[in-house]
């Protein structure tokens, strides 16, 4: 990005309050812009920085968001083409990179986005050495690993959204069949955020009642819900050209829980070490989230078949590292 430090910003009227919870978003495409909008409406960040190679685009989004401020909690907004604008960030959300197009898998984005990350991540790490790096760019599992190695941060501080959105999609599709609110359904997608992901049916339940124990609900129905989940992004990309709203909502939820230090559990892409014998690869498993990032990973019970699927995801991602 450019060498100039020039940027535009909205100042907090009549205030000298220091930044308390700054979030920076790298990349102002559809995902980055929608995430910024979701965070602004939520009001969790006190400061929100938009950073993009196309400085005018970042500034244009900022100007549009500024006009929402009379209706929201005030958030200091800045826009820049320089990674130094990340300075002071609690969280840096990375959405920059080439996006998936129709007919393309997430893994086919790999070569171009690896190059982008190897140039970008060290600059972000230098500007915000104490920040959490939250990776959204696909293929998220490989790029989370790249961000971890390039930043030299601890794995507690570098993780990806992984199958958090896949899990939300599965819970939604199950809720339609069960006629139960998605928040009451404990069913998760683990492994790769991609075609080798898998649902953990062995422990899927509603308040302890197994999913397949509901009248009229079969394993075939469950499998169809997973298929609809796995293929969701392909359908949306076919119809719209991109996905943005659901991942922005999921990211906002994650940021809120980091800020509030809730220790809530989410399936996130994190570095695995001796997780069912899997090492040195980033995949989604249940993670406890706090103000400093990932507090711990939970090694939940898996069936033999689920262990094989997790290993298959690990082997696929490792082949790309």
Secondary structure, DSSP 8 states (H G I E B T S, - for coil): --S----EEE--TT-----SSEEEEE--SHHHHHHHHHHHHH---SEEEEE-SSHHHHHHHHHHHHTTGGGS---EEEEESSGGGGTT-SEEEE--S----TT--GGGGHHHHHHHHHHHHHHHHHH-TT-EEEE-SSSHHHHHHHHHHHH---TTTEEE-TTHHHHHHHHHHHHHHHTS-GGG-B--EEB-SSTT-EE-GGG-EETTEEGGGSTT--HHHHHHHHHHHHTHHHHHHHHHS---HHHHHHHHHHHHHHHHT---EEEEEEEESSBTTB-SEEEEEEEEEETTEEEEE------HHHHHHHHHHHHHHHTT-
